[in-house]
Amino acid sequence: MTPLFPREAFDIGPDVAHLCCGGEPPWLRSHSMAMARYAEHRNGGFTGRDLMDAEVLAVRGLLAEEWGVALAEIGFVSSVADGCAMLGESLELPPGCNVVAADIEYSSVLGGFALRPGVEMRIGQGLAGIAGLVDARTRAILVSDISQLTGEAADLPALRALADAVGAALIVDFTQAAGWKRVDAAMADFAFSSCYKWLLGSTGITVAYWNMARQPHWAPRSGGWFSLVAPIDWQAPALVPDAMRFCRGNPAFVPLYMLGHAVTVARGWAGAAAVEAHVLALTAAMRQGVLAAGLPCWTPSRHGANVCIPHPDSAAAVAGLRARGVMAWGGRGRLRFSFHGYNGMDDVAAALAALPAVMG
């Protein structure tokens, strides 16, 4: 299997297998074009601001197409942590209720609810442990579509049914999925995705999805000039009627321009179905190679684009792999190998060849 994306379009060194997308992907060289476009619009003064606003609308439209939802349901927030914090403070969470997640969940998703007074945080053992903790008092189920810790893929239809059975909201982080996997955002009440991983953008902006059919009355507890209807009546301020109510101030324009550029460029290289099939095939080959070598593996057969291997000193192992031309991610007691469209089977082979030397 050869790469779907041209490697020369990225800042990937020669003879390097770049398998870090779950943390930080290689830089898209043409992002300079997106930055220059933003500068041109910004330099246009008052009329340039109209072009910037049009860009916000255009990028929302791109993401709505990618996620299969209405444009009005797509907004932006600075990070997954900020988006979940807005939900944690604004959803109806009566005293004595509970919120359920797995112990492999990322802190950005949990943090917005953990400090809410009167809310019990129920943490299950793995994704399989969620169902046994859900009851009539559960008001939200929090989950990543793909675990950043183990690489396991969640069963979102099953979690949707579980949430519906008790009247709970399903809140999904698509950060480890968006950009390589076809996202079914409508499965969730709310969903987010960082843009600096498989979406090939930058930090500073995150896609925020509001399922307006499931949560028609949702409103954040705070607002700003960008999320309030102008002219603002300060005696009765009104929120904008769409998901841009997530965005209280100016969106991060430079990351937004970069996001729109990256999505457009990636579309031109390969269709969504082809990218998904390519990434899953590479990931499966890596996982099978790890198991065939008799190495431990945290990633189950139901997986995304990550293969995660436990390691007691992942920092040293990452350095050892880098010296052998393989870039992997470490931390949290494991090595993580992540695949995207710029990877090919030669990267899998390089990683499998380098692994024995760092496994001890």
C-alpha positions in Angstrom: 0.0 0.0 0.0 1.4 3.4 -1.0 0.4 6.7 0.5 -2.8 8.4 -0.6 -1.5 11.8 0.2 1.8 13.1 -1.4 4.5 13.0 1.3 6.2 16.0 -0.2 3.2 18.1 0.8 4.2 17.7 4.4 7.3 18.5 6.5 8.4 14.9 6.8 12.1 14.3 6.9 13.7 11.9 4.4 13.7 8.2 5.5 11.3 9.0 8.4 8.2 7.0 9.2 6.0 9.7 10.8 3.5 7.9 13.0 2.6 10.7 15.4 -0.8 11.9 14.1 -2.6 11.0 17.3 -0.4 13.6 19.0 0.9 16.1 16.4 0.9 15.3 12.6 3.5 16.7 10.3 3.1 20.3 9.1 1.2 20.8 5.8 3.6 22.9 3.8 0.9 24.8 1.9 -0.5 26.3 5.2 1.5 29.3 4.2 -1.1 29.9 1.5 -3.9 29.9 4.1 -2.1 32.3 6.3 -1.4 34.6 3.3 -5.1 34.5 2.4 -6.0 35.6 5.9 -3.5 38.4 5.8 -4.9 39.6 2.5 -8.4 39.7 4.0 -7.3 41.3 7.2 -5.5 44.0 5.3 -8.7 44.8 3.5 -10.1 46.8 6.4 -13.8 47.0 6.8 -14.6 45.1 3.6 -11.9 42.6 4.5 -13.9 41.7 7.6 -16.8 40.7 5.4 -14.5 38.3 3.7 -13.3 36.9 7.0 -17.0 36.4 8.1 -17.6 34.6 4.8 -14.7 32.3 5.5 -16.2 31.4 8.8 -19.4 30.4 7.0 -17.5 28.5 4.3 -15.5 26.4 6.7 -18.6 25.7 8.8 -20.2 24.4 5.5 -17.2 22.2 4.8 -17.4 20.6 8.3 -21.2 20.2 8.0 -20.7 18.2 4.8 -17.9 16.2 6.4 -20.1 15.4 9.4 -23.4 14.9 7.6 -25.2 17.6 9.5 -26.8 21.0 9.0 -24.6 24.0 8.7 -26.5 25.7 11.6 -25.4 22.8 13.9 -21.7 23.5 13.4 -19.8 26.1 15.4 -16.4 26.6 16.8 -14.9 26.8 20.3 -11.2 27.1 21.4 -10.8 23.6 22.6 -12.6 20.4 23.5 -12.0 21.2 27.2 -13.7 24.6 26.8 -16.6 23.1 24.9 -17.2 20.4 27.5 -16.9 23.0 30.2 -19.6 25.1 28.6 -21.8 22.0 28.6 -20.9 21.1 32.1 -22.1 24.4 33.4 -25.2 24.7 31.2 -26.8 21.3 30.9 -29.6 20.5 33.4 -27.8 18.4 36.0 -29.9 18.2 39.1 -28.4 17.3 42.5 -28.0 13.6 42.9 -27.6 12.9 39.2 -24.6 11.2 37.6 -22.4 11.4 34.5 -20.8 8.3 33.2 -17.6 7.7 31.3 -14.8 5.1 31.0 -11.4 5.2 32.8 -9.7 5.5 29.4 -11.5 8.8 28.7 -9.5 11.9 28.1 -9.5 14.6 30.8 -10.6 17.3 28.4 -14.0 15.6 28.1 -14.4 14.8 31.8 -13.1 18.1 33.3 -16.1 20.2 32.4 -18.3 18.0 34.5 -16.0 16.9 37.3 -16.3 20.2 39.2 -20.1 20.6 38.9 -21.5 20.6 42.4 -23.9 17.7 43.2 -22.9 15.6 40.2 -21.6 12.1 40.7 -18.8 11.1 38.3 -19.1 7.4 37.6 -16.1 6.0 35.9 -16.3 2.5 34.4 -13.5 0.1 33.7 -13.0 0.5 29.9 -15.7 1.2 27.4 -17.4 -2.1 28.4 -17.8 -0.8 31.9 -20.1 2.2 31.0 -23.3 0.2 30.6 -23.3 -1.2 34.1 -23.1 2.3 35.6 -25.9 3.9 33.7 -29.2 4.3 35.5 -32.3 6.5 35.8 -30.2 9.3 37.4 -27.7 9.4 34.5 -27.9 12.7 32.7 -24.9 12.4 30.4 -22.6 9.7 28.9 -19.2 11.0 27.8 -17.1 9.2 25.3 -14.4 9.5 22.6 -15.2 7.8 19.4 -11.7 6.5 19.4 -9.6 6.2 22.6 -6.4 8.2 22.6 -5.1 5.8 25.3 -5.8 2.4 23.9 -6.9 3.0 20.3 -10.3 1.2 21.0 -13.3 2.3 18.9 -16.5 3.0 20.8 -19.8 1.4 19.8 -21.7 4.7 19.4 -25.0 3.1 18.3 -25.1 1.0 21.5 -24.2 4.1 23.6 -26.9 6.1 21.8 -29.5 3.5 22.7 -28.2 3.3 26.2 -28.5 7.1 26.6 -32.0 7.2 25.0 -33.2 4.5 27.4 -32.6 6.8 30.4 -33.0 10.2 28.8 -29.3 11.1 29.0 -27.3 13.2 26.6 -24.5 11.5 24.6 -21.5 13.7 24.3 -18.8 12.6 21.9 -15.2 13.7 21.3 -14.2 12.9 17.6 -10.7 14.2 17.9 -9.1 10.8 17.2 -11.5 10.1 14.3 -12.3 13.3 12.4 -10.0 13.6 9.3 -9.6 10.0 8.6 -12.9 8.4 9.5 -16.4 9.3 8.3 -18.0 10.9 11.3 -21.7 10.3 12.1 -22.1 13.4 14.3 -25.9 13.1 14.5 -25.4 10.1 16.8 -24.5 12.6 19.5 -26.3 15.3 21.4 -23.1 17.3 21.3 -19.8 16.6 19.7 -16.4 18.1 19.4 -13.1 17.6 17.6 -9.8 19.3 17.9 -8.4 20.3 14.5 -4.7 19.8 14.9 -4.6 16.0 14.5 -6.0 14.1 11.5 -7.8 17.3 10.3 -4.3 18.6 9.7 -5.0 22.1 11.1 -3.8 23.9 14.1 -4.5 24.3 17.8 -6.7 27.2 18.8 -9.9 26.1 17.2 -12.2 23.1 17.7 -15.3 22.0 15.8 -18.4 22.1 18.0 -21.6 20.3 17.1 -25.0 21.0 18.6 -27.8 18.5 17.7 -30.6 20.9 17.6 -33.3 18.3 17.2 -32.2 16.4 20.3 -31.4 19.5 22.4 -33.6 22.3 21.0 -33.5 24.4 24.2 -29.8 24.2 24.9 -28.2 27.5 25.8 -24.8 28.3 27.3 -24.7 30.2 30.6 -22.5 32.9 29.2 -22.0 34.8 26.0 -20.0 37.5 24.2 -20.4 39.8 21.4 -19.9 37.1 18.7 -22.5 34.8 20.3 -25.2 37.4 21.0 -27.7 38.8 18.5 -26.8 42.4 17.5 -27.8 45.0 18.5 -27.6 43.6 22.0 -30.4 44.3 24.4 -28.6 44.2 27.7 -31.8 43.8 29.6 -32.7 40.7 27.6 -29.7 39.6 25.5 -30.4 36.9 22.9 -28.1 34.2 21.8 -27.5 33.6 18.1 -29.8 30.8 16.9 -27.2 28.3 15.8 -24.1 26.5 17.0 -22.0 29.7 16.8 -23.3 30.4 20.3 -20.4 28.2 21.3 -18.1 31.0 20.1 -18.4 33.9 22.5 -15.6 36.0 21.0 -13.9 36.1 17.7 -13.1 32.7 16.3 -9.4 32.0 16.0 -9.2 33.2 12.4 -5.7 31.9 11.4 -6.4 28.4 12.6 -9.8 28.6 11.0 -8.3 29.5 7.6 -5.8 26.7 8.0 -8.6 24.2 8.8 -10.6 25.1 5.7 -7.5 24.8 3.6 -6.5 21.5 5.1 -10.0 19.9 4.6 -10.1 21.2 1.0 -6.6 19.9 0.2 -7.2 16.5 1.7 -10.5 16.2 -0.2 -8.6 16.7 -3.4 -6.2 13.9 -2.7 -8.7 11.2 -1.8 -12.3 10.6 -0.9 -13.4 10.0 2.7 -14.2 6.3 2.1 -10.8 5.7 0.6 -8.9 7.4 3.4 -10.8 5.5 6.0 -10.1 2.1 4.3 -6.5 3.0 3.8 -5.9 4.0 7.5 -7.8 1.0 8.9 -5.7 -1.3 6.7 -2.4 0.1 7.9 -3.5 0.1 11.5 -4.7 -3.5 11.3 -1.4 -4.5 9.7 0.6 -2.8 12.5 -1.5 -4.4 15.2 -1.2 -7.8 13.6 2.6 -7.4 13.3 2.8 -6.4 17.0 0.8 -9.5 18.0 2.8 -11.8 15.7 6.0 -10.6 17.3 4.7 -11.6 20.7 4.6 -8.0 22.0 1.9 -6.7 24.3 -0.9 -4.6 22.8 -3.6 -2.5 24.3 -5.5 -2.0 21.1 -8.4 -4.4 20.5 -9.7 -5.7 17.2 -12.3 -3.0 17.2 -9.9 0.0 16.7 -9.4 3.2 15.0 -6.1 4.7 13.6 -4.0 4.1 16.7 -2.0 1.0 17.8 -1.0 1.4 21.5 1.7 -0.8 23.2 2.4 -0.6 27.0 5.8 0.5 27.9 7.2 1.5 31.3 9.6 4.1 29.9 7.9 5.4 26.8 10.0 8.6 26.6 13.2 6.5 26.2 11.4 4.2 23.8 10.2 7.1 21.6 13.8 8.4 21.6 15.1 5.0 20.6 12.6 4.7 17.8 13.4 8.2 16.5 17.1 7.3 16.3 16.0 4.4 14.0 13.9 6.7 11.8 10.5 6.0 13.3 8.5 8.8 15.0 5.9 7.5 17.5 4.1 9.1 20.5 4.6 8.3 24.2 3.2 9.1 27.6 0.7 7.5 29.9 2.6 4.2 30.0 2.4 3.4 26.4 3.8 3.9 22.9 1.2 5.0 20.3 1.6 4.6 16.5 -0.9 6.5 14.4 -1.6 6.4 10.7 -3.0 8.8 8.1 -3.2 9.2 4.3 0.5 10.1 4.0 1.6 6.8 5.5 2.1 3.6 3.6 3.0 0.0 4.3 6.7 0.9 4.3 6.0 2.9 7.5 4.4 -0.2 9.1 7.4 -2.3 8.2 9.8 0.3 9.5 8.0 0.5 12.8 7.8 -3.2 13.3 11.5 -3.6 12.4 12.5 -0.9 15.0 10.2 -2.0 17.9 12.2 -5.0 19.2 15.2 -2.8 20.0 13.2 -0.6 22.3 10.9 -3.1 24.0 13.6 -4.5 26.3 
